[in-house]
Amino acid sequence: MPEINGYSKTNGYSPVNSDNKLNVKTGSEGLNMQDFLNLLVAQITNQDAMNPMDNTEFISQMAQFSSLQAMSDLTKISIESQATSLIGKTVVVATYNDKGQLVQDEGVVEKVAIYGNESRLYVNGKEYLYGNVMEVKVTEPKEPPAPETDPPKTDEDPNKDIPPTGENDDENQG
């Protein structure tokens, strides 16, 4: 399912290319730790033997990549948290149809599922990527039921604690 991109044609990016195919970014296009290690090995094997790189450069590069990886993980956790916070809220989501036209849908987020690196929302029984959310609306609060004005009815006798009055009162007093 393609992800809706936040850029419009007015700022130079079109979600549909000249062949009427969607420009879809997949999650595997970025660099990962293995790519960094492969690059590091290539730098070491191809460096000039007469002018080798300083060890501090390697350590600095590794520290920078570790920081970038930590920020990536934090971003992923943040997106998952944001997606789950939308449960019960009214959202406008959109996707592209087969002709490349934007189709919007509005409804309450029923549930959120997280598969790998993707958060998926369910609106009106349909699945959408979190990136397809275009707008979050304030959900009108449901009015609580009116309070009861009559006292609750019980099976107990309301007069059970009141002593009986009558002929036996004279006998009890004497």
C-alpha positions as CSV (number, residue, x, y, z in Angstrom):
1,M,0.0,0.0,0.0
2,P,1.6,3.3,-1.0
3,E,2.2,5.9,1.6
4,I,0.8,9.4,1.1
5,N,3.6,11.9,0.9
6,G,3.2,15.3,2.5
7,Y,4.6,17.2,-0.5
8,S,2.5,18.7,-3.2
9,K,3.0,19.6,-6.8
10,T,3.4,23.2,-5.9
11,N,6.8,22.6,-4.2
12,G,8.2,20.5,-7.0
13,Y,7.3,17.0,-5.9
14,S,4.6,14.9,-7.5
15,P,3.5,11.6,-6.0
16,V,2.8,10.4,-9.5
17,N,5.7,10.3,-12.1
18,S,5.4,10.8,-15.8
19,D,4.5,7.1,-16.4
20,N,1.5,7.5,-14.0
21,K,3.1,5.2,-11.5
22,L,3.4,6.1,-7.9
23,N,6.7,7.1,-6.4
24,V,6.8,4.9,-3.4
25,K,9.6,4.9,-0.8
26,T,10.2,1.6,0.9
27,G,11.7,1.2,4.4
28,S,14.8,-0.7,3.1
29,E,16.3,2.2,1.1
30,G,18.2,3.7,4.0
31,L,21.6,2.6,5.3
32,N,21.9,0.2,8.2
33,M,24.7,-1.0,10.5
34,Q,25.8,-3.7,8.0
35,D,26.2,-1.0,5.3
36,F,28.3,1.1,7.6
37,L,30.5,-1.9,8.5
38,N,31.0,-2.7,4.8
39,L,31.9,0.9,4.1
40,L,34.4,0.8,7.0
41,V,36.0,-2.4,5.8
42,A,36.3,-0.9,2.3
43,Q,37.9,2.3,3.7
44,I,40.5,0.2,5.6
45,T,41.3,-2.1,2.7
46,N,41.6,0.7,0.2
47,Q,43.4,3.3,2.2
48,D,46.8,4.6,1.2
49,A,49.5,2.6,3.0
50,M,51.8,5.6,3.1
51,N,49.1,7.8,4.6
52,P,46.7,5.7,6.7
53,M,43.6,7.1,8.3
54,D,43.7,8.1,11.9
55,N,42.0,5.7,14.4
56,T,40.0,8.7,15.8
57,E,38.3,9.1,12.4
58,F,37.0,5.6,12.5
59,I,35.8,6.0,16.1
60,S,34.2,9.3,15.3
61,Q,32.4,7.8,12.3
62,M,31.2,4.9,14.4
63,A,29.9,7.2,17.1
64,Q,28.1,9.3,14.6
65,F,26.4,6.2,13.1
66,S,25.5,4.9,16.5
67,S,23.8,8.3,17.3
68,L,22.0,8.1,14.0
69,Q,20.8,4.6,14.7
70,A,19.6,5.6,18.2
71,M,17.6,8.5,16.7
72,S,16.1,6.2,14.1
73,D,15.0,3.8,16.8
74,L,13.5,6.7,18.8
75,T,11.6,8.0,15.8
76,K,10.2,4.5,15.2
77,I,9.0,4.2,18.8
78,S,7.5,7.8,18.6
79,I,5.6,7.0,15.5
80,E,4.2,3.8,17.0
81,S,3.1,5.7,20.1
82,Q,1.5,8.5,18.0
83,A,-0.4,5.9,15.9
84,T,-1.8,4.1,18.9
85,S,-2.9,7.4,20.5
86,L,-5.2,7.8,17.5
87,I,-7.5,4.9,18.6
88,G,-11.0,6.3,19.1
89,K,-10.2,9.6,17.3
90,T,-11.7,10.8,14.1
91,V,-9.2,11.0,11.3
92,V,-9.1,11.8,7.6
93,V,-7.0,9.3,5.7
94,A,-6.1,9.1,2.0
95,T,-4.7,6.7,-0.5
96,Y,-4.3,6.6,-4.2
97,N,-6.6,4.6,-6.5
98,D,-5.5,2.7,-9.6
99,K,-5.6,5.9,-11.7
100,G,-3.3,7.8,-9.3
101,Q,-6.1,9.9,-7.9
102,L,-6.2,10.8,-4.2
103,V,-9.2,9.2,-2.4
104,Q,-10.0,10.4,1.1
105,D,-11.9,8.6,3.8
106,E,-13.0,9.9,7.2
107,G,-13.9,7.9,10.3
108,V,-12.9,6.8,13.8
109,V,-9.7,4.8,14.2
110,E,-10.9,1.3,15.3
111,K,-7.6,-0.3,16.0
112,V,-3.9,0.0,15.2
113,A,-1.6,-2.9,14.2
114,I,2.2,-2.7,14.1
115,Y,3.9,-5.0,11.6
116,G,7.7,-4.7,11.5
117,N,8.4,-1.1,10.9
118,E,4.9,-0.1,9.8
119,S,2.0,1.2,11.9
120,R,-1.4,0.4,10.3
121,L,-4.7,2.1,11.2
122,Y,-8.1,0.6,10.6
123,V,-10.8,3.2,9.7
124,N,-14.2,2.2,8.5
125,G,-13.0,-1.4,8.3
126,K,-10.2,-0.5,5.9
127,E,-6.4,-0.7,6.5
128,Y,-4.3,2.4,6.1
129,L,-0.6,3.2,6.8
130,Y,0.0,5.7,9.5
131,G,1.6,8.0,6.9
132,N,-1.8,8.2,5.1
133,V,-3.3,10.2,7.9
134,M,-3.9,13.7,6.6
135,E,-6.0,15.2,9.4
136,V,-7.0,14.4,13.0
137,K,-10.3,15.9,14.1
138,V,-11.7,16.5,17.6
139,T,-14.2,13.8,18.3
140,E,-17.4,15.1,19.8
141,P,-17.7,13.9,23.4
142,K,-20.7,11.6,24.0
143,E,-23.1,13.1,26.5
144,P,-23.4,11.1,29.7
145,P,-26.8,9.6,30.5
146,A,-29.1,11.9,32.5
147,P,-29.0,11.2,36.3
148,E,-32.0,9.4,37.8
149,T,-34.3,11.7,39.7
150,D,-36.2,8.9,41.6
151,P,-34.5,7.3,44.5
152,P,-33.4,3.7,43.8
153,K,-36.0,1.1,44.7
154,T,-35.2,-1.7,47.1
155,D,-36.9,-4.8,48.4
156,E,-36.4,-3.8,52.0
157,D,-39.2,-2.5,54.2
158,P,-38.5,1.2,54.8
159,N,-40.3,1.0,58.2
160,K,-38.4,-2.0,59.6
161,D,-36.3,0.1,62.1
162,I,-39.4,2.0,63.4
163,P,-40.9,0.4,66.5
164,P,-44.6,-0.5,66.1
165,T,-47.1,1.6,67.9
166,G,-50.4,0.5,69.4
167,E,-51.8,-1.5,72.3
168,N,-48.6,-3.0,73.4
169,D,-47.1,0.4,74.1
170,D,-48.6,0.5,77.6
171,E,-47.2,-3.0,78.5
172,N,-43.8,-2.0,77.3
173,Q,-43.7,1.1,79.4
174,G,-44.8,-0.4,82.7
